[in-house]
């Protein structure tokens, strides 16, 4: 029972991460120590169905509940308290770096490994530079073509959700679907327009599942064939994601109280990630 509760808590953290632009659910899965197992379960779900369902069910329940419950809270926190919010998630990411570093601690720091690190580091920084799309899709004006489009968007966003350092929410924002989807989820929790909102979220959800499985298969292959290089690439994603999360802090109005609270939350986030990663 304790193990299932811990999985639900980790799922909740990953769920919250996936609704914050710039925060990667894949990165949090790594820092919480469940990334490889998650990839294995997704890639071969029916191979050991009973064991896999015992892993994925509490994780998924935690993630879904956190998205439904905290979508409004996170949206408000990002607007009203951006510095404490981002510092908390930076702490969560940094708290898991020791666990990630142990994966490559005894491996040679070759030129090819460092090249992979620099490539993935650069990819995330480029994505951060192009951030800022103001295009927002209007579901009310999109017509019937919105449903297959939501399926495709779900595939793309989900694939990026499990790539460490790449934010699925950020990709949704670039595509103009972030706010409409978050608003649809929020309306669903208020029991407003249940049927229309479910019809919108259903193709998106199916696309998410298809995208996750496809990318999980690719990552599983890389971890089996090129494990060391894959982890160097993941480290590049992770370190670059920390830099991209620091960027919004300079665009926010700074108050002494927010900084103090942010620093406290930074250390709390780091402690949580470090302890959960060892569970």
N, C-alpha and C positions, 0 to 999 in steps of 0.2 A: 504493500500500500504506500509506503514512504517513497519508493521509487516512482510510482505513478504520480504522486503529488508533485515530486520534483520535476518530472517530465511536463506536467501541466503548467508549472511555474515557468519553466524554460520556454514552453510554447507561448505563454502569455507575453513574455519579454520579446520573443521573435515576432509575434503578431503586432505588438505596439511598434516595433522597429520598422515593420513593413508599411506602416501608414505615415511615416515621417520622411518627407523628401530628403534625400542625402544619407539616410541611415540604411544600411544593408542588413536584411534578415539573414543572409548567408554568413556575413561577418559575425553576427551574434551567435549563430549556430556553431561556428568554429570556437569562439571564445567561451561558449558554454559547454564545449566538449562533446557535442553530439553530431557534428557535421558528417563525419565518415559513416557513422551508423545510419544517419538519416538518408544519405545518398544510397547506401546499400538497400535499405528498406524500400525506398521509392523505386529503385531500379528492378528489384526482384520481389515485388509485393506479394505475389501469389506462390512463390517458391516455398516460403515458410509462413503461411498465412496467419496461423494462430499467434506465433511469436511476434510477427510484424504488426499485427493489429493491436497487440498489447503495448507496443511502442508508439505507434502512430496515433492511436485513439486519444490518450490523455494529452499528447502533444498538440494534436489538432483541436481538441476541445478548448484547451488553454488559449490557443491562438485565436480561434473564432470568438470566444467570449471577450478576449481583450480588445479585438477589433470593434466588436459591437458596443462594448461598454465605454472604451476609451477614445473612440474616433472624435467625439465632440470635445472631450477633455484635452486631447493632444492638440486639436485645432485651436482651442482657446489658449493653451499654454504657449504654443508657438507664437501667437499674436501678442499675448500679454507678458509672457516671461520667457523670451527666446534664449537668453543667456543661461539661466538655470537648466532649461530643458535640453539644450544642446550639450552643455557641460556634463549633464548626467549621462547622456548616451556616449559621449567621448570617453567618460570613465568606464562605462560598460565595455567598450571596445578595448581600451588599453588594459583593463583588468584581465583580459583573456590572452594578451600577447605572450606572457610567460609560458602558458600551456602550448601555444602555437610554436614558440621558439624551441621548445623541447623536441618537437618533431624533426627539426633539422640541426640541432645542436652539434651532433657528432658527424655531420656530413661535410664533405669538402666544399669550401666556398670557391668554386670554379668560375671561370669567366662566363660559361654558358648559363650557369645558375643565376649569376648576377644580372646577366642580360635579360633573362626571363623576368626577374624582379623589376628591372627598370622598365620593361615593356608594359607590364600590368600596372605599375605605378603611373606611367605616362597615360595609359588609356583612361584611368579614372580622372586624372587631372584635366584631360581634354574634355571629358564629359562635363566636368564642373565649369569649365570656361564657357561652354556653349549653353549653360543653364540660363534660364530667364525667358522661356517662351511664354508669351501672353495669350496665345491662341487657346481658347476653351471651347470644347464641343458642347452644343446645345442639344440635349436628347430630344426635346420637344419638337425641334425643327429637322431632325435627322431622317425621319421617315423609317420605313421598314428595313432599309439597308444598315441601320444602326446595329441590328442583331448579329449578322455575320462579322461586322466590323468589331464589335465587342469581343467576339470569340478570338479574332486575330490579335487584338490588343491584349487580351488576357494571356494568350500564348507568349507574346513578346515580353510583357511585364513579368510574368511568372518565371520565365527563363532567367531574367536578370535578377529576380528576387533571391535565387539560390546561388548566384555567382558572388563570391565574397567581394565586398568593396563596391559593388554596383547596386544602387538603390532602385528597386522596382517602382516605388512611388515617384522617384525622380524621372524615370522613363515615362511613366504615366503623365507626369506634368509636362514633359517635352511634347508628348503627343496630344496634349489638351484634354486628357480624360481624367486627370487627378481629382479636381474639384467636383465634376459631375458624379463620379463614382462615390466619393466620400459623402456627398450630399445625399445620394440615393441610399447608402448604408444608414446614414443618420435618420432619414425619413422612415426607413424600415423599422428602426428601433422605436420610433414614435408611433408605429402602426398606422402611418399615413400612406394611402395608395398602395396597399400591400401587393395586390396582383400586378399592377404595372411595374412596380419596383422589382418584384421577384422575376418578372419576365425580362427585365434589363440585366439583372445580376446573374441569371441562369447561364446564358451563353458566355458571359465573362468568366464565370466560375468554371465552366467546362474547359474554356481556353486556358485558364490557369492550371488546371490539372494536367492537360496535354503538354503544356510548356514545361512544367516542372519535371515530368517523366522524361521528356526528350533531353533536357539539359542534364538531368541526373545521370542518364546513361552515358553522356559524353564525359562528365566529370569522373564517373566511376572508372571509365576506360583510362583516363589520364592518371588517376591515382594508382591504378594497377600497373600501368606500363612506365609511367614517368613520375613516380611518387615524389621524389626529392624536388625535381623541377616544378611540379605542380604546387608544392608547398612554398617554394620560393615565389612563384607567381601569386599565390594567395597572400603571402606577406606583403608583396607589392600593392595588391588591392587594399589590404587592411591599412597600411601606413598612409596611402594616398587618401583613403576615406576619412582618416582623422583630420588631414589637412583641409579637405572639402567641408568638414563639419565646423572647423574653426572659422572659415571664411564668413558665414553669416553673422558671426559675433561682432565683426567690425562694422557691419551695416546696421547694427542695433544701437539704440540709445542706451547708454550705460549708466546705471545707478549703483552706488556703493553697496546697497542692500542686496541687489540682484547678483552682484559679483560674489559677495560673501556666501549667499545661499547657493550659487552656482558651484563655488569651490567645494562646499560641503557635499553637495549632490554628486560632484565629480568623484570624490573619494568614496562616497557610498556606492555609486555605480561600479567603480573599480573593485571594491570589496565584494559586492554581490556577484560580479562576473567571475572573480577569482575563486570564490567559494563554490559557486554553482558548477564551474568548470572542473572542479575536483570531485564532484559528486558522481 
